[in-house]
């Protein structure tokens, strides 16, 4: 009787070992963990609001006219600070050179508020603007 008990105990231990091995194999076949969520993007959206007065950019009859506004994303503002109005009006790319990373243009109408949203270029440190008036000398 004693040997039966040992055989039974040995077979029970073997059954437990087999069960543990089976569970280990099943666990190895389980789905991999979900992928880690990526780090958020470092995107900066800039919102700029431009308001034009109701008597902006008057013509010969003193009637207001729209104004074109150029917005520049710049890596350095020294060239813009030293430029003459005509340099920016007629030759902005040549005048600003490699400092100009992006140029956008928007029309602003008299007595109007314009909201402009754009993505800041990571290398842009300065935002410059120039309004294209009909008679810039006044």
Backbone torsions as a table, in degrees:
resi	resn	phi	psi	omega
1	UNK	NA	-34.6	-179.1
2	UNK	-64.3	-40.1	-179.0
3	UNK	-68.3	-32.4	176.4
4	UNK	-62.7	-41.4	-179.9
5	UNK	-62.9	-42.4	179.1
6	UNK	-66.2	-39.2	178.4
7	UNK	-65.7	-42.7	178.8
8	UNK	-63.4	-40.9	179.5
9	UNK	-66.9	-39.7	179.7
10	UNK	-66.4	-41.2	-179.6
11	UNK	-71.4	-31.9	176.3
12	UNK	-67.3	-41.2	177.6
13	UNK	-64.2	-38.4	177.8
14	UNK	-66.1	-38.6	179.1
15	UNK	-64.4	-41.7	178.7
16	UNK	-65.1	-39.2	178.5
17	UNK	-64.6	-42.6	178.5
18	UNK	-64.1	-41.0	179.0
19	UNK	-64.5	-43.3	179.5
20	UNK	-64.1	-40.8	178.3
21	UNK	-64.6	-41.6	179.0
22	UNK	-63.4	-43.6	178.4
23	UNK	-63.7	-38.5	177.7
24	UNK	-62.8	-41.3	178.4
25	UNK	-67.7	-39.4	178.1
26	UNK	-64.7	-39.9	178.9
27	UNK	-64.1	-35.8	179.1
28	UNK	-67.4	-25.8	-179.9
29	UNK	-88.3	-3.7	-178.6
30	UNK	-64.7	162.0	179.7
31	UNK	-66.0	147.4	177.8
32	UNK	-68.1	159.8	178.9
33	UNK	-64.8	153.3	-179.9
34	UNK	-62.7	151.3	-179.1
35	UNK	-64.4	152.1	178.2
36	UNK	-69.4	144.7	178.5
37	UNK	-70.2	134.2	-178.1
38	UNK	-68.6	157.6	176.1
39	UNK	-64.0	145.8	179.6
40	UNK	-65.3	149.7	178.9
41	UNK	-68.6	149.2	178.7
42	UNK	-100.0	62.8	-178.0
43	UNK	-101.2	131.9	176.1
44	UNK	-109.8	121.4	175.1
45	UNK	-99.8	124.4	-178.8
46	UNK	-100.7	135.0	174.6
47	UNK	-114.1	124.5	-178.5
48	UNK	-124.4	131.6	178.1
49	UNK	-114.1	127.2	178.2
50	UNK	-117.3	130.1	177.6
51	UNK	-117.3	132.8	176.7
52	UNK	-108.2	131.4	178.0
53	UNK	-63.9	163.2	-177.4
54	UNK	-77.1	-6.5	177.1
55	UNK	-119.6	28.5	-177.2
56	UNK	-72.6	144.0	171.7
57	UNK	51.9	56.1	-175.4
58	UNK	-68.5	147.3	175.6
59	UNK	-89.7	-168.4	-178.0
60	UNK	-60.2	-30.4	179.7
61	UNK	-91.6	15.5	-178.7
62	UNK	60.2	26.1	174.8
63	UNK	-92.3	137.1	-178.4
64	UNK	-68.9	151.0	178.8
65	UNK	-133.3	156.0	177.0
66	UNK	-65.0	160.9	178.8
67	UNK	-125.6	134.7	171.6
68	UNK	-85.3	130.4	178.1
69	UNK	-118.0	127.1	175.9
70	UNK	-100.6	134.2	177.2
71	UNK	-115.0	130.7	-177.2
72	UNK	-119.2	129.8	168.3
73	UNK	-94.3	122.0	-171.1
74	UNK	-123.5	146.1	173.5
75	UNK	-85.0	-20.8	178.7
76	UNK	-152.6	143.2	-177.3
77	UNK	-104.7	4.4	-176.0
78	UNK	-60.6	-44.7	-179.4
79	UNK	-65.4	-38.5	178.1
80	UNK	-66.8	-42.2	180.0
81	UNK	-62.7	-34.5	-177.2
82	UNK	-91.3	-5.4	-176.1
83	UNK	-79.3	152.1	171.8
84	UNK	-88.2	159.8	-178.2
85	UNK	-55.1	-47.6	-178.6
86	UNK	-63.6	-31.2	177.1
87	UNK	-61.5	-41.9	-180.0
88	UNK	-75.1	-42.4	-178.8
89	UNK	-62.0	-45.7	-171.9
90	UNK	-100.2	-28.2	-172.9
91	UNK	-140.0	49.9	-173.7
92	UNK	-63.6	-42.3	-178.8
93	UNK	-63.4	-43.3	179.5
94	UNK	-68.5	-40.9	-177.5
95	UNK	-69.0	-43.5	-176.5
96	UNK	-85.0	-21.9	176.4
97	UNK	56.5	-139.7	-176.0
98	UNK	-72.6	-10.0	176.5
99	UNK	-68.7	-27.6	-179.6
100	UNK	-80.9	111.2	-180.0
101	UNK	-92.1	-30.6	179.3
102	UNK	-159.8	146.8	177.7
103	UNK	-129.5	130.0	173.6
104	UNK	-123.2	153.9	178.8
105	UNK	-132.9	138.5	-178.9
106	UNK	-138.6	147.3	176.6
107	UNK	-98.5	130.7	177.6
108	UNK	-116.2	123.2	-178.1
109	UNK	-93.0	155.2	179.1
110	UNK	-55.0	140.4	178.8
111	UNK	54.6	42.2	-177.4
112	UNK	-131.5	149.3	175.4
113	UNK	-113.1	124.2	-179.9
114	UNK	-113.6	129.4	175.7
115	UNK	-107.8	124.0	-177.8
116	UNK	-115.9	128.4	175.5
117	UNK	-118.4	133.1	178.5
118	UNK	-151.0	159.1	178.0
119	UNK	-86.2	128.0	178.3
120	UNK	-75.5	129.9	174.3
121	UNK	-69.9	130.9	-175.1
122	UNK	-54.0	-32.8	-178.5
123	UNK	-81.2	-10.7	-178.4
124	UNK	-75.3	124.9	179.6
125	UNK	-108.1	-24.3	-177.1
126	UNK	-126.8	149.1	171.8
127	UNK	-117.9	119.7	179.9
128	UNK	-114.9	157.6	179.4
129	UNK	-143.3	152.2	176.3
130	UNK	-145.1	129.3	178.0
131	UNK	-97.2	133.3	-177.7
132	UNK	-96.4	90.1	-178.5
133	UNK	-83.7	155.1	178.5
134	UNK	-64.5	-43.7	179.7
135	UNK	-132.2	85.9	-172.7
136	UNK	-65.3	-17.5	-179.7
137	UNK	-81.9	-8.7	176.5
138	UNK	90.5	NA	NA
